[in-house]
Amino acid sequence: MILSEFGKNRSLAPDCVEAQDLVKKWQAYITSNYYTCTKEILSCLGQMYVGDERFTQYIDQYGAGTAAFMTAAIEIYIR
C-alpha cells in the first residue's frame, strides 16, 4: 500500500525524487480507484491530512509524522 511507503520514507526530504514519486503514485491511486484527482484536489487532501486529527491518526499509524510528510511532499508536487 502506498501509505506504508510514505511511512517508510517519512525521514526523507519532501522534495526528493523518491518522495515526489510517491505523491505521483498516490495521485494516480486516487484517480484509478475513486475520482480524478487534480492537483487542486490533491492539495486540499494534503491539508486535510494534517488539519483533521482523524486523518492524521489514521495516516500516522504508518509512523509518526507520516501525515505531515505527505502534506509537505504534496505541497511541493503541486507547484
PyMOL Python script that loads the backbone (N, CA, C, O; Angstrom):
from pymol import cmd

cmd.read_pdbstr("""\
ATOM      1  N   MET A   1       0.839  -1.192   0.000  1.00  0.00           N
ATOM      2  CA  MET A   1       0.000   0.000   0.000  1.00  0.00           C
ATOM      3  C   MET A   1       0.880   1.250   0.000  1.00  0.00           C
ATOM      4  O   MET A   1       1.937   1.287   0.628  1.00  0.00           O
ATOM      5  N   ILE A   2       0.428   2.241  -0.700  1.00  0.00           N
ATOM      6  CA  ILE A   2       1.221   3.456  -0.862  1.00  0.00           C
ATOM      7  C   ILE A   2       1.417   4.188   0.466  1.00  0.00           C
ATOM      8  O   ILE A   2       2.479   4.767   0.692  1.00  0.00           O
ATOM      9  N   LEU A   3       0.423   4.173   1.340  1.00  0.00           N
ATOM     10  CA  LEU A   3       0.582   4.856   2.634  1.00  0.00           C
ATOM     11  C   LEU A   3       1.744   4.277   3.421  1.00  0.00           C
ATOM     12  O   LEU A   3       2.480   5.018   4.073  1.00  0.00           O
ATOM     13  N   SER A   4       1.919   2.967   3.371  1.00  0.00           N
ATOM     14  CA  SER A   4       3.041   2.362   4.099  1.00  0.00           C
ATOM     15  C   SER A   4       4.371   2.789   3.488  1.00  0.00           C
ATOM     16  O   SER A   4       5.370   2.908   4.198  1.00  0.00           O
ATOM     17  N   GLU A   5       4.391   3.021   2.169  1.00  0.00           N
ATOM     18  CA  GLU A   5       5.614   3.516   1.527  1.00  0.00           C
ATOM     19  C   GLU A   5       5.937   4.923   2.010  1.00  0.00           C
ATOM     20  O   GLU A   5       7.099   5.250   2.247  1.00  0.00           O
ATOM     21  N   PHE A   6       4.908   5.753   2.155  1.00  0.00           N
ATOM     22  CA  PHE A   6       5.131   7.088   2.724  1.00  0.00           C
ATOM     23  C   PHE A   6       5.700   6.949   4.140  1.00  0.00           C
ATOM     24  O   PHE A   6       6.640   7.653   4.506  1.00  0.00           O
ATOM     25  N   GLY A   7       5.132   6.049   4.923  1.00  0.00           N
ATOM     26  CA  GLY A   7       5.603   5.848   6.289  1.00  0.00           C
ATOM     27  C   GLY A   7       7.059   5.418   6.351  1.00  0.00           C
ATOM     28  O   GLY A   7       7.821   5.911   7.182  1.00  0.00           O
ATOM     29  N   LYS A   8       7.442   4.506   5.481  1.00  0.00           N
ATOM     30  CA  LYS A   8       8.823   4.012   5.457  1.00  0.00           C
ATOM     31  C   LYS A   8       9.807   5.086   5.017  1.00  0.00           C
ATOM     32  O   LYS A   8      10.987   5.036   5.363  1.00  0.00           O
ATOM     33  N   ASN A   9       9.321   6.050   4.259  1.00  0.00           N
ATOM     34  CA  ASN A   9      10.202   7.077   3.700  1.00  0.00           C
ATOM     35  C   ASN A   9      10.027   8.449   4.328  1.00  0.00           C
ATOM     36  O   ASN A   9      10.535   9.436   3.795  1.00  0.00           O
ATOM     37  N   ARG A  10       9.319   8.534   5.446  1.00  0.00           N
ATOM     38  CA  ARG A  10       8.989   9.825   6.045  1.00  0.00           C
ATOM     39  C   ARG A  10      10.202  10.608   6.542  1.00  0.00           C
ATOM     40  O   ARG A  10      10.084  11.796   6.843  1.00  0.00           O
ATOM     41  N   SER A  11      11.361   9.965   6.634  1.00  0.00           N
ATOM     42  CA  SER A  11      12.565  10.684   7.065  1.00  0.00           C
ATOM     43  C   SER A  11      13.275  11.368   5.890  1.00  0.00           C
ATOM     44  O   SER A  11      14.240  12.106   6.090  1.00  0.00           O
ATOM     45  N   LEU A  12      12.801  11.124   4.681  1.00  0.00           N
ATOM     46  CA  LEU A  12      13.388  11.768   3.510  1.00  0.00           C
ATOM     47  C   LEU A  12      12.928  13.219   3.408  1.00  0.00           C
ATOM     48  O   LEU A  12      11.946  13.617   4.034  1.00  0.00           O
ATOM     49  N   ALA A  13      13.635  13.984   2.628  1.00  0.00           N
ATOM     50  CA  ALA A  13      13.204  15.359   2.350  1.00  0.00           C
ATOM     51  C   ALA A  13      11.976  15.292   1.452  1.00  0.00           C
ATOM     52  O   ALA A  13      11.962  14.521   0.492  1.00  0.00           O
ATOM     53  N   PRO A  14      10.950  16.078   1.742  1.00  0.00           N
ATOM     54  CA  PRO A  14       9.728  16.033   0.941  1.00  0.00           C
ATOM     55  C   PRO A  14       9.931  16.410  -0.520  1.00  0.00           C
ATOM     56  O   PRO A  14       9.099  16.083  -1.365  1.00  0.00           O
ATOM     57  N   ASP A  15      11.032  17.097  -0.826  1.00  0.00           N
ATOM     58  CA  ASP A  15      11.281  17.495  -2.213  1.00  0.00           C
ATOM     59  C   ASP A  15      12.188  16.532  -2.975  1.00  0.00           C
ATOM     60  O   ASP A  15      12.517  16.777  -4.136  1.00  0.00           O
ATOM     61  N   CYS A  16      12.592  15.444  -2.333  1.00  0.00           N
ATOM     62  CA  CYS A  16      13.469  14.493  -3.019  1.00  0.00           C
ATOM     63  C   CYS A  16      12.679  13.698  -4.065  1.00  0.00           C
ATOM     64  O   CYS A  16      11.451  13.625  -4.007  1.00  0.00           O
ATOM     65  N   VAL A  17      13.384  13.122  -4.998  1.00  0.00           N
ATOM     66  CA  VAL A  17      12.764  12.391  -6.103  1.00  0.00           C
ATOM     67  C   VAL A  17      11.869  11.273  -5.591  1.00  0.00           C
ATOM     68  O   VAL A  17      10.770  11.080  -6.109  1.00  0.00           O
ATOM     69  N   GLU A  18      12.317  10.535  -4.585  1.00  0.00           N
ATOM     70  CA  GLU A  18      11.541   9.411  -4.062  1.00  0.00           C
ATOM     71  C   GLU A  18      10.202   9.883  -3.490  1.00  0.00           C
ATOM     72  O   GLU A  18       9.164   9.274  -3.749  1.00  0.00           O
ATOM     73  N   ALA A  19      10.230  10.962  -2.719  1.00  0.00           N
ATOM     74  CA  ALA A  19       9.003  11.490  -2.123  1.00  0.00           C
ATOM     75  C   ALA A  19       8.058  12.002  -3.200  1.00  0.00           C
ATOM     76  O   ALA A  19       6.848  11.783  -3.126  1.00  0.00           O
ATOM     77  N   GLN A  20       8.601  12.675  -4.186  1.00  0.00           N
ATOM     78  CA  GLN A  20       7.767  13.196  -5.261  1.00  0.00           C
ATOM     79  C   GLN A  20       7.167  12.069  -6.104  1.00  0.00           C
ATOM     80  O   GLN A  20       6.042  12.185  -6.590  1.00  0.00           O
ATOM     81  N   ASP A  21       7.914  10.988  -6.275  1.00  0.00           N
ATOM     82  CA  ASP A  21       7.376   9.810  -6.976  1.00  0.00           C
ATOM     83  C   ASP A  21       6.223   9.184  -6.191  1.00  0.00           C
ATOM     84  O   ASP A  21       5.245   8.717  -6.776  1.00  0.00           O
ATOM     85  N   LEU A  22       6.345   9.180  -4.868  1.00  0.00           N
ATOM     86  CA  LEU A  22       5.264   8.643  -4.036  1.00  0.00           C
ATOM     87  C   LEU A  22       3.995   9.479  -4.176  1.00  0.00           C
ATOM     88  O   LEU A  22       2.894   8.933  -4.236  1.00  0.00           O
ATOM     89  N   VAL A  23       4.144  10.785  -4.228  1.00  0.00           N
ATOM     90  CA  VAL A  23       2.973  11.654  -4.395  1.00  0.00           C
ATOM     91  C   VAL A  23       2.315  11.372  -5.745  1.00  0.00           C
ATOM     92  O   VAL A  23       1.091  11.285  -5.844  1.00  0.00           O
ATOM     93  N   LYS A  24       3.132  11.231  -6.770  1.00  0.00           N
ATOM     94  CA  LYS A  24       2.597  10.926  -8.102  1.00  0.00           C
ATOM     95  C   LYS A  24       1.829   9.604  -8.078  1.00  0.00           C
ATOM     96  O   LYS A  24       0.751   9.498  -8.664  1.00  0.00           O
ATOM     97  N   LYS A  25       2.387   8.598  -7.399  1.00  0.00           N
ATOM     98  CA  LYS A  25       1.710   7.309  -7.270  1.00  0.00           C
ATOM     99  C   LYS A  25       0.415   7.451  -6.473  1.00  0.00           C
ATOM    100  O   LYS A  25      -0.588   6.822  -6.810  1.00  0.00           O
ATOM    101  N   TRP A  26       0.427   8.262  -5.433  1.00  0.00           N
ATOM    102  CA  TRP A  26      -0.760   8.484  -4.608  1.00  0.00           C
ATOM    103  C   TRP A  26      -1.869   9.141  -5.424  1.00  0.00           C
ATOM    104  O   TRP A  26      -3.029   8.736  -5.347  1.00  0.00           O
ATOM    105  N   GLN A  27      -1.509  10.151  -6.200  1.00  0.00           N
ATOM    106  CA  GLN A  27      -2.477  10.825  -7.055  1.00  0.00           C
ATOM    107  C   GLN A  27      -3.063   9.840  -8.074  1.00  0.00           C
ATOM    108  O   GLN A  27      -4.271   9.841  -8.316  1.00  0.00           O
ATOM    109  N   ALA A  28      -2.223   9.015  -8.660  1.00  0.00           N
ATOM    110  CA  ALA A  28      -2.696   8.018  -9.638  1.00  0.00           C
ATOM    111  C   ALA A  28      -3.596   6.978  -8.967  1.00  0.00           C
ATOM    112  O   ALA A  28      -4.584   6.537  -9.554  1.00  0.00           O
ATOM    113  N   TYR A  29      -3.255   6.589  -7.742  1.00  0.00           N
ATOM    114  CA  TYR A  29      -4.071   5.624  -6.994  1.00  0.00           C
ATOM    115  C   TYR A  29      -5.474   6.186  -6.746  1.00  0.00           C
ATOM    116  O   TYR A  29      -6.470   5.496  -6.964  1.00  0.00           O
ATOM    117  N   ILE A  30      -5.545   7.420  -6.296  1.00  0.00           N
ATOM    118  CA  ILE A  30      -6.843   8.054  -6.036  1.00  0.00           C
ATOM    119  C   ILE A  30      -7.643   8.134  -7.337  1.00  0.00           C
ATOM    120  O   ILE A  30      -8.832   7.816  -7.362  1.00  0.00           O
ATOM    121  N   THR A  31      -6.989   8.556  -8.406  1.00  0.00           N
ATOM    122  CA  THR A  31      -7.663   8.681  -9.699  1.00  0.00           C
ATOM    123  C   THR A  31      -8.163   7.324 -10.190  1.00  0.00           C
ATOM    124  O   THR A  31      -9.275   7.232 -10.710  1.00  0.00           O
ATOM    125  N   SER A  32      -7.378   6.295 -10.036  1.00  0.00           N
ATOM    126  CA  SER A  32      -7.758   4.953 -10.509  1.00  0.00           C
ATOM    127  C   SER A  32      -8.872   4.327  -9.692  1.00  0.00           C
ATOM    128  O   SER A  32      -9.667   3.547 -10.216  1.00  0.00           O
ATOM    129  N   ASN A  33      -8.934   4.663  -8.410  1.00  0.00           N
ATOM    130  CA  ASN A  33      -9.862   3.974  -7.518  1.00  0.00           C
ATOM    131  C   ASN A  33     -11.063   4.794  -7.060  1.00  0.00           C
ATOM    132  O   ASN A  33     -12.052   4.226  -6.597  1.00  0.00           O
ATOM    133  N   TYR A  34     -10.996   6.124  -7.182  1.00  0.00           N
ATOM    134  CA  TYR A  34     -12.074   6.938  -6.633  1.00  0.00           C
ATOM    135  C   TYR A  34     -12.595   7.991  -7.606  1.00  0.00           C
ATOM    136  O   TYR A  34     -13.744   7.910  -8.040  1.00  0.00           O
ATOM    137  N   TYR A  35     -11.786   8.961  -7.949  1.00  0.00           N
ATOM    138  CA  TYR A  35     -12.204  10.081  -8.788  1.00  0.00           C
ATOM    139  C   TYR A  35     -10.957  10.727  -9.362  1.00  0.00           C
ATOM    140  O   TYR A  35      -9.849  10.487  -8.882  1.00  0.00           O
ATOM    141  N   THR A  36     -11.132  11.537 -10.379  1.00  0.00           N
ATOM    142  CA  THR A  36      -9.995  12.237 -10.968  1.00  0.00           C
ATOM    143  C   THR A  36      -9.409  13.182  -9.924  1.00  0.00           C
ATOM    144  O   THR A  36     -10.068  14.115  -9.466  1.00  0.00           O
ATOM    145  N   CYS A  37      -8.182  12.924  -9.566  1.00  0.00           N
ATOM    146  CA  CYS A  37      -7.514  13.690  -8.514  1.00  0.00           C
ATOM    147  C   CYS A  37      -6.618  14.748  -9.155  1.00  0.00           C
ATOM    148  O   CYS A  37      -5.460  14.486  -9.479  1.00  0.00           O
ATOM    149  N   THR A  38      -7.168  15.933  -9.330  1.00  0.00           N
ATOM    150  CA  THR A  38      -6.400  17.051  -9.877  1.00  0.00           C
ATOM    151  C   THR A  38      -5.402  17.541  -8.829  1.00  0.00           C
ATOM    152  O   THR A  38      -5.455  17.141  -7.666  1.00  0.00           O
ATOM    153  N   LYS A  39      -4.506  18.400  -9.256  1.00  0.00           N
ATOM    154  CA  LYS A  39      -3.557  18.973  -8.295  1.00  0.00           C
ATOM    155  C   LYS A  39      -4.283  19.796  -7.236  1.00  0.00           C
ATOM    156  O   LYS A  39      -3.864  19.823  -6.079  1.00  0.00           O
ATOM    157  N   GLU A  40      -5.363  20.465  -7.618  1.00  0.00           N
ATOM    158  CA  GLU A  40      -6.136  21.255  -6.645  1.00  0.00           C
ATOM    159  C   GLU A  40      -6.760  20.335  -5.593  1.00  0.00           C
ATOM    160  O   GLU A  40      -6.700  20.626  -4.398  1.00  0.00           O
ATOM    161  N   ILE A  41      -7.348  19.246  -6.028  1.00  0.00           N
ATOM    162  CA  ILE A  41      -7.936  18.281  -5.090  1.00  0.00           C
ATOM    163  C   ILE A  41      -6.853  17.682  -4.218  1.00  0.00           C
ATOM    164  O   ILE A  41      -7.031  17.543  -3.008  1.00  0.00           O
ATOM    165  N   LEU A  42      -5.731  17.326  -4.824  1.00  0.00           N
ATOM    166  CA  LEU A  42      -4.626  16.733  -4.067  1.00  0.00           C
ATOM    167  C   LEU A  42      -4.140  17.689  -2.982  1.00  0.00           C
ATOM    168  O   LEU A  42      -3.838  17.269  -1.865  1.00  0.00           O
ATOM    169  N   SER A  43      -4.066  18.970  -3.314  1.00  0.00           N
ATOM    170  CA  SER A  43      -3.658  19.971  -2.333  1.00  0.00           C
ATOM    171  C   SER A  43      -4.625  20.010  -1.152  1.00  0.00           C
ATOM    172  O   SER A  43      -4.206  20.059   0.005  1.00  0.00           O
ATOM    173  N   CYS A  44      -5.916  19.987  -1.454  1.00  0.00           N
ATOM    174  CA  CYS A  44      -6.931  20.001  -0.387  1.00  0.00           C
ATOM    175  C   CYS A  44      -6.826  18.744   0.476  1.00  0.00           C
ATOM    176  O   CYS A  44      -6.934  18.806   1.701  1.00  0.00           O
ATOM    177  N   LEU A  45      -6.620  17.627  -0.168  1.00  0.00           N
ATOM    178  CA  LEU A  45      -6.459  16.385   0.598  1.00  0.00           C
ATOM    179  C   LEU A  45      -5.252  16.488   1.528  1.00  0.00           C
ATOM    180  O   LEU A  45      -5.323  16.116   2.699  1.00  0.00           O
ATOM    181  N   GLY A  46      -4.147  16.996   0.994  1.00  0.00           N
ATOM    182  CA  GLY A  46      -2.943  17.149   1.813  1.00  0.00           C
ATOM    183  C   GLY A  46      -3.200  17.995   3.048  1.00  0.00           C
ATOM    184  O   GLY A  46      -2.708  17.681   4.132  1.00  0.00           O
ATOM    185  N   GLN A  47      -3.963  19.062   2.893  1.00  0.00           N
ATOM    186  CA  GLN A  47      -4.291  19.908   4.041  1.00  0.00           C
ATOM    187  C   GLN A  47      -5.175  19.172   5.044  1.00  0.00           C
ATOM    188  O   GLN A  47      -5.049  19.366   6.253  1.00  0.00           O
ATOM    189  N   MET A  48      -6.063  18.333   4.538  1.00  0.00           N
ATOM    190  CA  MET A  48      -6.917  17.543   5.438  1.00  0.00           C
ATOM    191  C   MET A  48      -6.102  16.528   6.238  1.00  0.00           C
ATOM    192  O   MET A  48      -6.440  16.215   7.380  1.00  0.00           O
ATOM    193  N   TYR A  49      -5.039  16.022   5.641  1.00  0.00           N
ATOM    194  CA  TYR A  49      -4.230  15.007   6.320  1.00  0.00           C
ATOM    195  C   TYR A  49      -3.629  15.533   7.617  1.00  0.00           C
ATOM    196  O   TYR A  49      -3.405  14.761   8.549  1.00  0.00           O
ATOM    197  N   VAL A  50      -3.367  16.827   7.689  1.00  0.00           N
ATOM    198  CA  VAL A  50      -2.836  17.414   8.922  1.00  0.00           C
ATOM    199  C   VAL A  50      -3.849  18.286   9.649  1.00  0.00           C
ATOM    200  O   VAL A  50      -3.679  18.580  10.833  1.00  0.00           O
ATOM    201  N   GLY A  51      -4.896  18.699   8.954  1.00  0.00           N
ATOM    202  CA  GLY A  51      -5.885  19.593   9.552  1.00  0.00           C
ATOM    203  C   GLY A  51      -7.002  18.883  10.287  1.00  0.00           C
ATOM    204  O   GLY A  51      -7.696  19.487  11.106  1.00  0.00           O
ATOM    205  N   ASP A  52      -7.178  17.614  10.000  1.00  0.00           N
ATOM    206  CA  ASP A  52      -8.234  16.829  10.641  1.00  0.00           C
ATOM    207  C   ASP A  52      -7.564  15.684  11.390  1.00  0.00           C
ATOM    208  O   ASP A  52      -6.945  14.807  10.787  1.00  0.00           O
ATOM    209  N   GLU A  53      -7.696  15.706  12.689  1.00  0.00           N
ATOM    210  CA  GLU A  53      -6.976  14.719  13.513  1.00  0.00           C
ATOM    211  C   GLU A  53      -7.339  13.283  13.180  1.00  0.00           C
ATOM    212  O   GLU A  53      -6.540  12.379  13.422  1.00  0.00           O
ATOM    213  N   ARG A  54      -8.516  13.051  12.634  1.00  0.00           N
ATOM    214  CA  ARG A  54      -8.891  11.679  12.247  1.00  0.00           C
ATOM    215  C   ARG A  54      -8.015  11.191  11.094  1.00  0.00           C
ATOM    216  O   ARG A  54      -7.566  10.045  11.091  1.00  0.00           O
ATOM    217  N   PHE A  55      -7.777  12.060  10.122  1.00  0.00           N
ATOM    218  CA  PHE A  55      -6.876  11.698   9.024  1.00  0.00           C
ATOM    219  C   PHE A  55      -5.460  11.511   9.545  1.00  0.00           C
ATOM    220  O   PHE A  55      -4.786  10.539   9.205  1.00  0.00           O
ATOM    221  N   THR A  56      -5.013  12.452  10.373  1.00  0.00           N
ATOM    222  CA  THR A  56      -3.653  12.381  10.916  1.00  0.00           C
ATOM    223  C   THR A  56      -3.447  11.082  11.682  1.00  0.00           C
ATOM    224  O   THR A  56      -2.439  10.404  11.484  1.00  0.00           O
ATOM    225  N   GLN A  57      -4.377  10.729  12.543  1.00  0.00           N
ATOM    226  CA  GLN A  57      -4.246   9.497  13.323  1.00  0.00           C
ATOM    227  C   GLN A  57      -4.206   8.272  12.421  1.00  0.00           C
ATOM    228  O   GLN A  57      -3.409   7.360  12.641  1.00  0.00           O
ATOM    229  N   TYR A  58      -5.061   8.249  11.409  1.00  0.00           N
ATOM    230  CA  TYR A  58      -5.085   7.102  10.512  1.00  0.00           C
ATOM    231  C   TYR A  58      -3.768   6.985   9.733  1.00  0.00           C
ATOM    232  O   TYR A  58      -3.176   5.907   9.671  1.00  0.00           O
ATOM    233  N   ILE A  59      -3.318   8.083   9.148  1.00  0.00           N
ATOM    234  CA  ILE A  59      -2.099   8.039   8.338  1.00  0.00           C
ATOM    235  C   ILE A  59      -0.876   7.815   9.209  1.00  0.00           C
ATOM    236  O   ILE A  59       0.047   7.111   8.797  1.00  0.00           O
ATOM    237  N   ASP A  60      -0.846   8.389  10.389  1.00  0.00           N
ATOM    238  CA  ASP A  60       0.306   8.232  11.275  1.00  0.00           C
ATOM    239  C   ASP A  60       0.418   6.843  11.891  1.00  0.00           C
ATOM    240  O   ASP A  60       1.374   6.570  12.617  1.00  0.00           O
ATOM    241  N   GLN A  61      -0.534   5.968  11.617  1.00  0.00           N
ATOM    242  CA  GLN A  61      -0.358   4.579  12.048  1.00  0.00           C
ATOM    243  C   GLN A  61       0.788   3.931  11.262  1.00  0.00           C
ATOM    244  O   GLN A  61       1.301   2.883  11.654  1.00  0.00           O
ATOM    245  N   TYR A  62       1.179   4.554  10.164  1.00  0.00           N
ATOM    246  CA  TYR A  62       2.308   4.070   9.370  1.00  0.00           C
ATOM    247  C   TYR A  62       3.620   4.679   9.837  1.00  0.00           C
ATOM    248  O   TYR A  62       4.665   4.458   9.226  1.00  0.00           O
ATOM    249  N   GLY A  63       3.567   5.437  10.910  1.00  0.00           N
ATOM    250  CA  GLY A  63       4.739   6.057  11.503  1.00  0.00           C
ATOM    251  C   GLY A  63       4.429   7.498  11.859  1.00  0.00           C
ATOM    252  O   GLY A  63       3.852   8.235  11.060  1.00  0.00           O
ATOM    253  N   ALA A  64       4.810   7.891  13.051  1.00  0.00           N
ATOM    254  CA  ALA A  64       4.557   9.268  13.499  1.00  0.00           C
ATOM    255  C   ALA A  64       5.173  10.261  12.529  1.00  0.00           C
ATOM    256  O   ALA A  64       6.352  10.166  12.190  1.00  0.00           O
ATOM    257  N   GLY A  65       4.374  11.200  12.091  1.00  0.00           N
ATOM    258  CA  GLY A  65       4.848  12.218  11.172  1.00  0.00           C
ATOM    259  C   GLY A  65       4.584  11.917   9.704  1.00  0.00           C
ATOM    260  O   GLY A  65       4.921  12.722   8.835  1.00  0.00           O
ATOM    261  N   THR A  66       3.985  10.765   9.422  1.00  0.00           N
ATOM    262  CA  THR A  66       3.721  10.405   8.024  1.00  0.00           C
ATOM    263  C   THR A  66       2.752  11.385   7.376  1.00  0.00           C
ATOM    264  O   THR A  66       2.958  11.778   6.227  1.00  0.00           O
ATOM    265  N   ALA A  67       1.704  11.788   8.084  1.00  0.00           N
ATOM    266  CA  ALA A  67       0.733  12.733   7.522  1.00  0.00           C
ATOM    267  C   ALA A  67       1.401  14.070   7.199  1.00  0.00           C
ATOM    268  O   ALA A  67       1.150  14.651   6.143  1.00  0.00           O
ATOM    269  N   ALA A  68       2.231  14.548   8.086  1.00  0.00           N
ATOM    270  CA  ALA A  68       2.925  15.822   7.850  1.00  0.00           C
ATOM    271  C   ALA A  68       3.890  15.691   6.670  1.00  0.00           C
ATOM    272  O   ALA A  68       4.021  16.620   5.873  1.00  0.00           O
ATOM    273  N   PHE A  69       4.557  14.560   6.557  1.00  0.00           N
ATOM    274  CA  PHE A  69       5.458  14.318   5.435  1.00  0.00           C
ATOM    275  C   PHE A  69       4.690  14.308   4.118  1.00  0.00           C
ATOM    276  O   PHE A  69       5.119  14.917   3.138  1.00  0.00           O
ATOM    277  N   MET A  70       3.558  13.618   4.101  1.00  0.00           N
ATOM    278  CA  MET A  70       2.733  13.576   2.890  1.00  0.00           C
ATOM    279  C   MET A  70       2.293  14.982   2.488  1.00  0.00           C
ATOM    280  O   MET A  70       2.377  15.359   1.319  1.00  0.00           O
ATOM    281  N   THR A  71       1.829  15.744   3.461  1.00  0.00           N
ATOM    282  CA  THR A  71       1.361  17.102   3.186  1.00  0.00           C
ATOM    283  C   THR A  71       2.479  17.960   2.609  1.00  0.00           C
ATOM    284  O   THR A  71       2.269  18.681   1.633  1.00  0.00           O
ATOM    285  N   ALA A  72       3.650  17.887   3.199  1.00  0.00           N
ATOM    286  CA  ALA A  72       4.787  18.677   2.708  1.00  0.00           C
ATOM    287  C   ALA A  72       5.173  18.248   1.291  1.00  0.00           C
ATOM    288  O   ALA A  72       5.441  19.092   0.436  1.00  0.00           O
ATOM    289  N   ALA A  73       5.202  16.946   1.046  1.00  0.00           N
ATOM    290  CA  ALA A  73       5.562  16.442  -0.278  1.00  0.00           C
ATOM    291  C   ALA A  73       4.515  16.835  -1.322  1.00  0.00           C
ATOM    292  O   ALA A  73       4.855  17.178  -2.454  1.00  0.00           O
ATOM    293  N   ILE A  74       3.254  16.783  -0.934  1.00  0.00           N
ATOM    294  CA  ILE A  74       2.174  17.181  -1.847  1.00  0.00           C
ATOM    295  C   ILE A  74       2.286  18.648  -2.197  1.00  0.00           C
ATOM    296  O   ILE A  74       2.128  19.016  -3.361  1.00  0.00           O
ATOM    297  N   GLU A  75       2.555  19.496  -1.216  1.00  0.00           N
ATOM    298  CA  GLU A  75       2.651  20.929  -1.469  1.00  0.00           C
ATOM    299  C   GLU A  75       3.775  21.241  -2.460  1.00  0.00           C
ATOM    300  O   GLU A  75       3.638  22.146  -3.284  1.00  0.00           O
ATOM    301  N   ILE A  76       4.851  20.521  -2.388  1.00  0.00           N
ATOM    302  CA  ILE A  76       5.955  20.704  -3.344  1.00  0.00           C
ATOM    303  C   ILE A  76       5.534  20.188  -4.717  1.00  0.00           C
ATOM    304  O   ILE A  76       5.804  20.828  -5.733  1.00  0.00           O
ATOM    305  N   TYR A  77       4.885  19.054  -4.745  1.00  0.00           N
ATOM    306  CA  TYR A  77       4.467  18.419  -6.006  1.00  0.00           C
ATOM    307  C   TYR A  77       3.512  19.296  -6.808  1.00  0.00           C
ATOM    308  O   TYR A  77       3.603  19.352  -8.034  1.00  0.00           O
ATOM    309  N   ILE A  78       2.608  19.973  -6.133  1.00  0.00           N
ATOM    310  CA  ILE A  78       1.568  20.724  -6.857  1.00  0.00           C
ATOM    311  C   ILE A  78       2.071  22.058  -7.423  1.00  0.00           C
ATOM    312  O   ILE A  78       1.357  22.689  -8.203  1.00  0.00           O
ATOM    313  N   ARG A  79       3.229  22.486  -7.069  1.00  0.00           N
ATOM    314  CA  ARG A  79       3.767  23.777  -7.556  1.00  0.00           C
ATOM    315  C   ARG A  79       4.057  23.731  -9.034  1.00  0.00           C
ATOM    316  O   ARG A  79       4.511  24.722  -9.606  1.00  0.00           O
TER     317      ARG A  79
END
""", "prot")
cmd.dss("prot")
cmd.show_as("cartoon", "prot")
cmd.util.cbc("prot")
cmd.orient("prot")
